[in-house]
Amino acid sequence: MKLNIIKNIVLFSSLVIPMLTFAQPNPGSNAGGGSVGGNPIGGGAAPVGSGIALLLALGAGYGAKRIYDARKKLAE
């Protein structure tokens, strides 16, 4: 019986306590409720599109080199 009570307390605390704790205010406002400044939430100045294109180009180059090396090894 005592073990069931302990299990229930641990389960309850692991499910409920994280929902009740907040470490910081929202990024878009300070503790007084005013705007902090900077880029708005969900946006920013990071060029995500060119980063994705760079990653795709590097991946294609890596794949082409792997194919080239595999064919070269097969020909030997």
N, CA, C and O atoms as CSV, one atom per row, in Angstrom:
chain,resi,resn,atom,element,x,y,z
A,1,MET,N,N,0.817,-1.186,0.000
A,1,MET,CA,C,0.000,0.000,0.000
A,1,MET,C,C,0.864,1.255,0.000
A,1,MET,O,O,0.605,2.212,-0.730
A,2,LYS,N,N,1.905,1.226,0.843
A,2,LYS,CA,C,2.794,2.377,0.937
A,2,LYS,C,C,3.524,2.589,-0.389
A,2,LYS,O,O,3.749,3.728,-0.799
A,3,LEU,N,N,3.891,1.503,-1.055
A,3,LEU,CA,C,4.591,1.593,-2.335
A,3,LEU,C,C,3.692,2.215,-3.405
A,3,LEU,O,O,4.174,2.986,-4.234
A,4,ASN,N,N,2.403,1.897,-3.405
A,4,ASN,CA,C,1.465,2.495,-4.356
A,4,ASN,C,C,1.324,3.993,-4.135
A,4,ASN,O,O,1.228,4.756,-5.096
A,5,ILE,N,N,1.311,4.417,-2.888
A,5,ILE,CA,C,1.205,5.843,-2.585
A,5,ILE,C,C,2.442,6.577,-3.083
A,5,ILE,O,O,2.333,7.656,-3.667
A,6,ILE,N,N,3.602,6.007,-2.859
A,6,ILE,CA,C,4.846,6.628,-3.319
A,6,ILE,C,C,4.883,6.698,-4.841
A,6,ILE,O,O,5.292,7.712,-5.406
A,7,LYS,N,N,4.463,5.635,-5.501
A,7,LYS,CA,C,4.422,5.635,-6.968
A,7,LYS,C,C,3.468,6.709,-7.493
A,7,LYS,O,O,3.779,7.400,-8.463
A,8,ASN,N,N,2.320,6.845,-6.856
A,8,ASN,CA,C,1.350,7.859,-7.278
A,8,ASN,C,C,1.887,9.272,-7.070
A,8,ASN,O,O,1.662,10.149,-7.904
A,9,ILE,N,N,2.591,9.496,-5.973
A,9,ILE,CA,C,3.161,10.820,-5.714
A,9,ILE,C,C,4.239,11.142,-6.745
A,9,ILE,O,O,4.295,12.262,-7.253
A,10,VAL,N,N,5.077,10.190,-7.051
A,10,VAL,CA,C,6.131,10.404,-8.052
A,10,VAL,C,C,5.518,10.649,-9.421
A,10,VAL,O,O,5.962,11.546,-10.139
A,11,LEU,N,N,4.522,9.884,-9.794
A,11,LEU,CA,C,3.859,10.063,-11.080
A,11,LEU,C,C,3.188,11.430,-11.166
A,11,LEU,O,O,3.319,12.132,-12.170
A,12,PHE,N,N,2.478,11.799,-10.124
A,12,PHE,CA,C,1.797,13.094,-10.098
A,12,PHE,C,C,2.798,14.240,-10.197
A,12,PHE,O,O,2.592,15.180,-10.964
A,13,SER,N,N,3.869,14.165,-9.434
A,13,SER,CA,C,4.847,15.255,-9.445
A,13,SER,C,C,5.578,15.332,-10.777
A,13,SER,O,O,5.892,16.431,-11.235
A,14,SER,N,N,5.859,14.201,-11.412
A,14,SER,CA,C,6.562,14.245,-12.696
A,14,SER,C,C,5.660,14.735,-13.827
A,14,SER,O,O,6.163,15.206,-14.847
A,15,LEU,N,N,4.349,14.636,-13.670
A,15,LEU,CA,C,3.442,15.113,-14.704
A,15,LEU,C,C,2.971,16.547,-14.474
A,15,LEU,O,O,2.786,17.289,-15.438
A,16,VAL,N,N,2.777,16.945,-13.244
A,16,VAL,CA,C,2.162,18.243,-12.951
A,16,VAL,C,C,3.183,19.341,-12.686
A,16,VAL,O,O,3.008,20.459,-13.169
A,17,ILE,N,N,4.217,19.065,-11.952
A,17,ILE,CA,C,5.172,20.111,-11.574
A,17,ILE,C,C,5.830,20.775,-12.784
A,17,ILE,O,O,5.968,21.998,-12.763
A,18,PRO,N,N,6.246,20.067,-13.837
A,18,PRO,CA,C,6.819,20.771,-14.991
A,18,PRO,C,C,5.852,21.754,-15.651
A,18,PRO,O,O,6.290,22.738,-16.247
A,19,MET,N,N,4.555,21.502,-15.555
A,19,MET,CA,C,3.584,22.425,-16.137
A,19,MET,C,C,3.421,23.689,-15.301
A,19,MET,O,O,2.949,24.706,-15.809
A,20,LEU,N,N,3.798,23.643,-14.043
A,20,LEU,CA,C,3.612,24.773,-13.151
A,20,LEU,C,C,4.853,25.640,-12.994
A,20,LEU,O,O,4.769,26.731,-12.430
A,21,THR,N,N,5.998,25.184,-13.477
A,21,THR,CA,C,7.236,25.934,-13.310
A,21,THR,C,C,7.605,26.654,-14.594
A,21,THR,O,O,7.523,26.091,-15.686
A,22,PHE,N,N,8.012,27.900,-14.447
A,22,PHE,CA,C,8.461,28.720,-15.570
A,22,PHE,C,C,9.775,29.360,-15.172
A,22,PHE,O,O,9.861,29.995,-14.120
A,23,ALA,N,N,10.792,29.205,-15.991
A,23,ALA,CA,C,12.101,29.740,-15.649
A,23,ALA,C,C,12.241,31.198,-16.047
A,23,ALA,O,O,12.892,31.963,-15.335
A,24,GLN,N,N,11.656,31.605,-17.154
A,24,GLN,CA,C,11.847,32.945,-17.673
A,24,GLN,C,C,10.532,33.454,-18.249
A,24,GLN,O,O,9.647,32.665,-18.581
A,25,PRO,N,N,10.405,34.774,-18.365
A,25,PRO,CA,C,9.225,35.302,-19.047
A,25,PRO,C,C,9.307,35.013,-20.545
A,25,PRO,O,O,10.344,34.570,-21.039
A,26,ASN,N,N,8.232,35.262,-21.257
A,26,ASN,CA,C,8.224,35.055,-22.697
A,26,ASN,C,C,9.348,35.854,-23.343
A,26,ASN,O,O,9.668,36.940,-22.860
A,27,PRO,N,N,9.964,35.354,-24.428
A,27,PRO,CA,C,11.082,36.058,-25.045
A,27,PRO,C,C,10.704,37.432,-25.592
A,27,PRO,O,O,11.578,38.289,-25.724
A,28,GLY,N,N,9.454,37.668,-25.908
A,28,GLY,CA,C,9.051,38.936,-26.482
A,28,GLY,C,C,8.700,39.997,-25.467
A,28,GLY,O,O,8.390,41.126,-25.846
A,29,SER,N,N,8.739,39.673,-24.190
A,29,SER,CA,C,8.386,40.675,-23.183
A,29,SER,C,C,9.278,40.505,-21.968
A,29,SER,O,O,9.779,39.414,-21.695
A,30,ASN,N,N,9.469,41.587,-21.249
A,30,ASN,CA,C,10.233,41.494,-20.014
A,30,ASN,C,C,9.272,41.307,-18.844
A,30,ASN,O,O,8.070,41.141,-19.049
A,31,ALA,N,N,9.791,41.332,-17.631
A,31,ALA,CA,C,8.952,41.062,-16.468
A,31,ALA,C,C,7.859,42.121,-16.281
A,31,ALA,O,O,6.809,41.828,-15.708
A,32,GLY,N,N,8.097,43.351,-16.760
A,32,GLY,CA,C,7.109,44.408,-16.616
A,32,GLY,C,C,6.028,44.360,-17.676
A,32,GLY,O,O,5.043,45.092,-17.576
A,33,GLY,N,N,6.180,43.528,-18.678
A,33,GLY,CA,C,5.177,43.401,-19.726
A,33,GLY,C,C,5.493,44.199,-20.970
A,33,GLY,O,O,4.792,44.068,-21.974
A,34,GLY,N,N,6.535,45.028,-20.937
A,34,GLY,CA,C,6.910,45.817,-22.107
A,34,GLY,C,C,7.749,45.004,-23.078
A,34,GLY,O,O,8.215,43.912,-22.754
A,35,SER,N,N,7.932,45.541,-24.250
A,35,SER,CA,C,8.707,44.864,-25.279
A,35,SER,C,C,10.194,44.954,-24.968
A,35,SER,O,O,10.675,45.993,-24.515
A,36,VAL,N,N,10.915,43.878,-25.207
A,36,VAL,CA,C,12.341,43.827,-24.934
A,36,VAL,C,C,13.119,44.420,-26.093
A,36,VAL,O,O,14.131,45.084,-25.867
A,37,GLY,N,N,12.689,44.207,-27.308
A,37,GLY,CA,C,13.408,44.670,-28.484
A,37,GLY,C,C,14.015,43.495,-29.218
A,37,GLY,O,O,13.948,42.358,-28.752
A,38,GLY,N,N,14.596,43.765,-30.347
A,38,GLY,CA,C,15.177,42.694,-31.139
A,38,GLY,C,C,14.171,42.159,-32.132
A,38,GLY,O,O,13.111,42.746,-32.351
A,39,ASN,N,N,14.519,41.047,-32.722
A,39,ASN,CA,C,13.661,40.442,-33.732
A,39,ASN,C,C,12.426,39.823,-33.092
A,39,ASN,O,O,12.509,39.318,-31.972
A,40,PRO,N,N,11.291,39.849,-33.768
A,40,PRO,CA,C,10.076,39.248,-33.213
A,40,PRO,C,C,10.182,37.727,-33.158
A,40,PRO,O,O,11.008,37.122,-33.841
A,41,ILE,N,N,9.342,37.132,-32.342
A,41,ILE,CA,C,9.333,35.682,-32.207
A,41,ILE,C,C,8.867,35.069,-33.516
A,41,ILE,O,O,7.903,35.536,-34.122
A,42,GLY,N,N,9.556,34.020,-33.948
A,42,GLY,CA,C,9.170,33.316,-35.161
A,42,GLY,C,C,9.775,33.916,-36.418
A,42,GLY,O,O,9.590,33.367,-37.505
A,43,GLY,N,N,10.468,34.989,-36.305
A,43,GLY,CA,C,11.104,35.602,-37.454
A,43,GLY,C,C,12.534,35.917,-37.112
A,43,GLY,O,O,13.026,35.557,-36.043
A,44,GLY,N,N,13.180,36.572,-38.000
A,44,GLY,CA,C,14.548,36.941,-37.714
A,44,GLY,C,C,15.266,37.299,-38.997
A,44,GLY,O,O,14.680,37.348,-40.078
A,45,ALA,N,N,16.524,37.540,-38.844
A,45,ALA,CA,C,17.326,37.966,-39.974
A,45,ALA,C,C,18.186,36.838,-40.531
A,45,ALA,O,O,19.028,37.087,-41.394
A,46,ALA,N,N,18.000,35.620,-40.069
A,46,ALA,CA,C,18.812,34.506,-40.545
A,46,ALA,C,C,18.342,34.060,-41.928
A,46,ALA,O,O,17.158,33.783,-42.116
A,47,PRO,N,N,19.255,33.986,-42.892
A,47,PRO,CA,C,18.888,33.539,-44.243
A,47,PRO,C,C,18.791,32.015,-44.309
A,47,PRO,O,O,19.748,31.350,-44.707
A,48,VAL,N,N,17.674,31.475,-43.932
A,48,VAL,CA,C,17.508,30.022,-43.851
A,48,VAL,C,C,17.533,29.389,-45.235
A,48,VAL,O,O,18.077,28.297,-45.400
A,49,GLY,N,N,16.965,30.043,-46.219
A,49,GLY,CA,C,16.899,29.472,-47.563
A,49,GLY,C,C,18.261,29.223,-48.164
A,49,GLY,O,O,18.469,28.174,-48.773
A,50,SER,N,N,19.201,30.144,-48.020
A,50,SER,CA,C,20.521,29.940,-48.596
A,50,SER,C,C,21.293,28.885,-47.818
A,50,SER,O,O,22.141,28.202,-48.392
A,51,GLY,N,N,21.023,28.737,-46.534
A,51,GLY,CA,C,21.670,27.692,-45.752
A,51,GLY,C,C,21.224,26.311,-46.186
A,51,GLY,O,O,22.028,25.381,-46.243
A,52,ILE,N,N,19.952,26.179,-46.490
A,52,ILE,CA,C,19.435,24.892,-46.964
A,52,ILE,C,C,20.029,24.564,-48.325
A,52,ILE,O,O,20.391,23.416,-48.583
A,53,ALA,N,N,20.133,25.558,-49.197
A,53,ALA,CA,C,20.731,25.323,-50.516
A,53,ALA,C,C,22.187,24.914,-50.384
A,53,ALA,O,O,22.654,24.051,-51.129
A,54,LEU,N,N,22.910,25.513,-49.456
A,54,LEU,CA,C,24.307,25.151,-49.231
A,54,LEU,C,C,24.415,23.710,-48.737
A,54,LEU,O,O,25.267,22.959,-49.211
A,55,LEU,N,N,23.568,23.320,-47.795
A,55,LEU,CA,C,23.595,21.945,-47.297
A,55,LEU,C,C,23.251,20.940,-48.393
A,55,LEU,O,O,23.866,19.876,-48.466
A,56,LEU,N,N,22.275,21.262,-49.246
A,56,LEU,CA,C,21.933,20.369,-50.346
A,56,LEU,C,C,23.087,20.237,-51.335
A,56,LEU,O,O,23.357,19.140,-51.824
A,57,ALA,N,N,23.768,21.338,-51.635
A,57,ALA,CA,C,24.898,21.290,-52.559
A,57,ALA,C,C,26.045,20.478,-51.980
A,57,ALA,O,O,26.664,19.689,-52.695
A,58,LEU,N,N,26.337,20.656,-50.704
A,58,LEU,CA,C,27.394,19.870,-50.071
A,58,LEU,C,C,27.041,18.382,-50.035
A,58,LEU,O,O,27.904,17.531,-50.246
A,59,GLY,N,N,25.777,18.074,-49.767
A,59,GLY,CA,C,25.348,16.681,-49.762
A,59,GLY,C,C,25.446,16.040,-51.140
A,59,GLY,O,O,25.842,14.880,-51.261
A,60,ALA,N,N,25.086,16.792,-52.179
A,60,ALA,CA,C,25.196,16.274,-53.540
A,60,ALA,C,C,26.649,16.049,-53.916
A,60,ALA,O,O,26.972,15.058,-54.570
A,61,GLY,N,N,27.531,16.957,-53.513
A,61,GLY,CA,C,28.958,16.792,-53.786
A,61,GLY,C,C,29.536,15.589,-53.071
A,61,GLY,O,O,30.330,14.842,-53.643
A,62,TYR,N,N,29.140,15.399,-51.824
A,62,TYR,CA,C,29.612,14.254,-51.058
A,62,TYR,C,C,29.120,12.945,-51.685
A,62,TYR,O,O,29.874,11.978,-51.785
A,63,GLY,N,N,27.865,12.922,-52.100
A,63,GLY,CA,C,27.328,11.725,-52.738
A,63,GLY,C,C,28.017,11.424,-54.060
A,63,GLY,O,O,28.287,10.265,-54.373
A,64,ALA,N,N,28.305,12.469,-54.837
A,64,ALA,CA,C,28.996,12.274,-56.112
A,64,ALA,C,C,30.401,11.726,-55.882
A,64,ALA,O,O,30.855,10.867,-56.638
A,65,LYS,N,N,31.088,12.202,-54.864
A,65,LYS,CA,C,32.432,11.703,-54.576
A,65,LYS,C,C,32.378,10.251,-54.128
A,65,LYS,O,O,33.238,9.455,-54.504
A,66,ARG,N,N,31.383,9.899,-53.334
A,66,ARG,CA,C,31.261,8.503,-52.898
A,66,ARG,C,C,31.012,7.581,-54.094
A,66,ARG,O,O,31.582,6.492,-54.171
A,67,ILE,N,N,30.169,8.015,-55.016
A,67,ILE,CA,C,29.901,7.214,-56.220
A,67,ILE,C,C,31.158,7.096,-57.065
A,67,ILE,O,O,31.471,6.015,-57.563
A,68,TYR,N,N,31.892,8.215,-57.234
A,68,TYR,CA,C,33.122,8.208,-58.022
A,68,TYR,C,C,34.136,7.250,-57.412
A,68,TYR,O,O,34.751,6.465,-58.133
A,69,ASP,N,N,34.321,7.302,-56.086
A,69,ASP,CA,C,35.270,6.418,-55.421
A,69,ASP,C,C,34.849,4.957,-55.529
A,69,ASP,O,O,35.697,4.083,-55.710
A,70,ALA,N,N,33.546,4.681,-55.421
A,70,ALA,CA,C,33.063,3.303,-55.524
A,70,ALA,C,C,33.290,2.751,-56.928
A,70,ALA,O,O,33.700,1.600,-57.080
A,71,ARG,N,N,33.029,3.559,-57.956
A,71,ARG,CA,C,33.260,3.101,-59.331
A,71,ARG,C,C,34.741,2.924,-59.616
A,71,ARG,O,O,35.128,1.994,-60.324
A,72,LYS,N,N,35.563,3.792,-59.084
A,72,LYS,CA,C,37.014,3.689,-59.281
A,72,LYS,C,C,37.548,2.409,-58.622
A,72,LYS,O,O,38.394,1.717,-59.190
A,73,LYS,N,N,37.043,2.101,-57.411
A,73,LYS,CA,C,37.458,0.888,-56.717
A,73,LYS,C,C,36.965,-0.354,-57.452
A,73,LYS,O,O,37.665,-1.365,-57.489
A,74,LEU,N,N,35.776,-0.292,-58.034
A,74,LEU,CA,C,35.220,-1.413,-58.761
A,74,LEU,C,C,36.011,-1.683,-60.044
A,74,LEU,O,O,36.160,-2.833,-60.457
A,75,ALA,N,N,36.515,-0.617,-60.671
A,75,ALA,CA,C,37.262,-0.761,-61.909
A,75,ALA,C,C,38.642,-1.373,-61.667
A,75,ALA,O,O,39.213,-1.966,-62.582
A,76,GLU,N,N,39.180,-1.247,-60.479
A,76,GLU,CA,C,40.515,-1.789,-60.181
A,76,GLU,C,C,40.518,-3.247,-60.069
A,76,GLU,O,O,41.565,-3.846,-59.822
